[in-house]
Amino acid sequence: TTVQINNDTTNPYGFDYYVVANWYDAPQNYSAGNEQRIADVINYILSVEQPMHMDLLYQRIAGLFDREKATSVVRDNVDYVIKRHMKNAVIIKDNFISRTDMAEIKVRVSEIITEEARKVEHIAIPEIEKAMMTIADYALGINETDLKVETARIFGFERMGPKVSKAMNDAFVSLLKSGKIKLIDEKVHIVEEV
């Protein structure tokens, strides 16, 4: 696979920009019951933001319940609707939810850093892995430390605090264990194509 490189210095790898879903943009079927309408909104939000951390899903849908924050009422209702109406339509793994029909994980980065930007714990490890694979494919001969720093930077993290370091390390170790990358002379080499 060829990596498309553009001249954007904040996103030279051509990753998609992260888009925040708004529950009120979801198509509304007013003839459906409340639970089905909640399921439709969840499905819409996932179509925009998947895979997404469950905490973000609760935050995004809180307004549907006339709440500003993801209260226990929001969480309980969302969990109930997912369990009752969407159990075959979604997958929840490591507190990240996605639709079963998601074709592939896309790397999504923030266009500008705002409070809308995702915290590192809200970025799925497979998304970080895919970013690492793309960067390593582009920057031939990159070492492990530089790969982690560049991956963190592309997601909008200017420094490697403990949480960011852990996430980058977890993704890197996962890629090593899966055999998708290997270290040769302290340089990262891709075994499996991006």
C-alpha positions as CSV (number, residue, x, y, z in Angstrom):
1,T,0.0,0.0,0.0
2,T,1.3,3.5,-0.9
3,V,1.0,6.1,1.8
4,Q,-0.4,9.4,0.5
5,I,1.8,12.2,1.9
6,N,0.6,15.8,1.8
7,N,2.3,19.1,2.6
8,D,0.3,19.7,5.8
9,T,3.0,19.9,8.5
10,T,0.4,19.1,11.3
11,N,-0.8,16.0,9.4
12,P,1.8,15.0,6.8
13,Y,0.5,11.4,6.7
14,G,-3.0,12.3,5.4
15,F,-4.9,10.9,8.4
16,D,-8.6,11.7,8.7
17,Y,-9.5,14.6,11.0
18,Y,-11.5,13.7,14.0
19,V,-15.1,14.7,13.8
20,V,-17.3,15.1,16.9
21,A,-20.8,13.7,16.4
22,N,-23.8,15.7,17.7
23,W,-26.7,13.7,18.9
24,Y,-29.2,16.3,17.4
25,D,-27.8,15.7,13.9
26,A,-29.0,12.1,14.0
27,P,-31.9,11.3,11.7
28,Q,-35.1,11.3,13.8
29,N,-37.8,8.7,13.5
30,Y,-40.6,10.2,15.6
31,S,-42.8,7.2,15.1
32,A,-40.3,4.9,16.8
33,G,-40.4,4.2,20.5
34,N,-38.0,5.9,22.9
35,E,-35.6,3.0,23.1
36,Q,-35.4,2.6,19.3
37,R,-34.8,6.4,19.0
38,I,-31.9,6.1,21.5
39,A,-30.5,3.2,19.5
40,D,-30.8,5.2,16.3
41,V,-28.9,8.1,17.9
42,I,-26.2,5.7,19.2
43,N,-25.9,4.2,15.7
44,Y,-25.5,7.7,14.2
45,I,-22.8,8.7,16.7
46,L,-20.9,5.5,16.1
47,S,-21.1,6.0,12.3
48,V,-19.2,9.3,12.8
49,E,-16.8,8.5,15.7
50,Q,-16.2,4.7,15.9
51,P,-14.3,3.1,17.5
52,M,-15.1,5.4,20.5
53,H,-14.6,5.1,24.2
54,M,-17.8,4.4,26.1
55,D,-17.3,7.6,28.2
56,L,-17.3,9.7,25.0
57,L,-20.5,8.0,23.8
58,Y,-22.2,8.8,27.1
59,Q,-21.0,12.4,26.8
60,R,-22.2,12.8,23.2
61,I,-25.6,11.5,24.0
62,A,-26.2,13.3,27.3
63,G,-28.1,16.1,25.7
64,L,-30.7,13.7,24.4
65,F,-31.6,13.2,28.1
66,D,-31.6,16.9,28.8
67,R,-28.3,16.5,30.7
68,E,-25.1,18.4,30.2
69,K,-23.0,15.6,31.7
70,A,-23.0,11.8,31.4
71,T,-24.9,11.1,34.6
72,S,-25.9,7.6,35.8
73,V,-29.3,8.1,34.2
74,V,-27.6,8.6,30.8
75,R,-25.2,5.7,31.3
76,D,-27.9,3.3,32.6
77,N,-30.2,4.1,29.6
78,V,-27.5,3.8,27.0
79,D,-26.2,0.5,28.5
80,Y,-29.8,-0.8,28.6
81,V,-30.5,0.1,25.0
82,I,-27.3,-1.3,23.8
83,K,-27.9,-4.6,25.6
84,R,-31.6,-4.8,24.6
85,H,-31.6,-3.4,21.0
86,M,-28.0,-3.4,19.7
87,K,-26.3,-6.5,21.0
88,N,-25.7,-7.9,17.5
89,A,-25.0,-4.6,15.9
90,V,-22.1,-3.4,18.1
91,I,-18.9,-4.7,19.7
92,I,-17.6,-3.4,23.0
93,K,-13.9,-4.3,23.7
94,D,-11.7,-2.7,26.3
95,N,-14.4,-0.1,26.9
96,F,-14.4,0.9,23.2
97,I,-17.5,0.5,21.1
98,S,-17.9,0.1,17.4
99,R,-20.5,-1.2,15.0
100,T,-20.0,-4.7,13.8
101,D,-20.0,-3.5,10.2
102,M,-16.9,-1.2,10.7
103,A,-14.7,-2.1,7.8
104,E,-11.4,-0.9,9.2
105,I,-10.0,1.3,11.9
106,K,-9.1,4.7,10.7
107,V,-6.5,7.0,12.3
108,R,-8.2,10.2,13.2
109,V,-6.3,13.2,14.4
110,S,-7.4,16.6,15.8
111,E,-7.2,19.4,13.2
112,I,-6.7,21.9,16.1
113,I,-6.1,21.2,19.7
114,T,-9.2,22.2,21.7
115,E,-11.1,20.7,24.6
116,E,-12.8,18.6,21.8
117,A,-9.6,16.8,21.2
118,R,-9.6,13.3,22.6
119,K,-7.6,12.3,25.7
120,V,-5.1,9.6,25.1
121,E,-7.2,7.1,27.1
122,H,-10.1,7.8,24.6
123,I,-8.0,6.6,21.6
124,A,-8.2,2.9,20.9
125,I,-4.8,1.0,20.9
126,P,-5.5,-0.4,17.4
127,E,-5.9,3.2,16.2
128,I,-2.5,4.1,17.7
129,E,-1.0,0.9,16.2
130,K,-2.3,1.9,12.7
131,A,-0.8,5.4,13.1
132,M,2.6,3.8,14.2
133,M,2.6,1.5,11.2
134,T,1.9,4.4,8.8
135,I,4.5,6.6,10.3
136,A,7.1,3.7,10.3
137,D,6.3,3.0,6.7
138,Y,6.8,6.7,5.8
139,A,9.9,7.3,8.0
140,L,12.1,4.4,7.1
141,G,14.7,3.7,9.7
142,I,12.9,5.5,12.5
143,N,13.8,4.3,16.0
144,E,11.4,3.2,18.7
145,T,11.6,6.5,20.7
146,D,11.1,8.7,17.7
147,L,8.2,6.6,16.5
148,K,6.4,6.9,19.9
149,V,7.1,10.7,20.0
150,E,5.9,11.3,16.4
151,T,2.8,9.2,17.0
152,A,1.9,11.1,20.1
153,R,2.5,14.4,18.3
154,I,0.3,13.5,15.4
155,F,-2.6,12.8,17.9
156,G,-2.0,16.3,19.3
157,F,0.1,15.5,22.4
158,E,3.0,17.9,22.7
159,R,4.7,16.1,25.5
160,M,5.0,12.5,26.6
161,G,3.4,12.4,30.1
162,P,2.8,9.1,31.9
163,K,-0.6,8.4,30.3
164,V,0.6,9.2,26.7
165,S,3.9,7.2,27.2
166,K,1.9,4.2,28.5
167,A,-0.5,4.3,25.5
168,M,2.3,4.6,23.0
169,N,4.3,1.9,24.7
170,D,1.2,-0.4,24.9
171,A,0.6,0.0,21.1
172,F,4.3,-0.5,20.3
173,V,4.6,-3.7,22.4
174,S,1.3,-5.0,20.8
175,L,2.8,-4.5,17.3
176,L,6.0,-6.3,18.3
177,K,4.1,-9.2,19.9
178,S,1.8,-9.5,16.9
179,G,4.8,-9.7,14.5
180,K,3.6,-6.6,12.5
181,I,6.9,-4.8,13.3
182,K,10.3,-5.8,14.4
183,L,13.4,-4.0,15.7
184,I,16.6,-4.5,13.6
185,D,19.6,-2.5,14.8
186,E,17.3,-0.4,17.0
187,K,15.3,0.6,13.9
188,V,11.6,-0.2,13.4
189,H,10.9,-2.4,10.4
190,I,7.4,-3.2,9.2
191,V,6.7,-6.9,8.6
192,E,3.1,-6.6,7.6
193,E,2.1,-3.9,5.0
194,V,0.0,-1.0,6.2
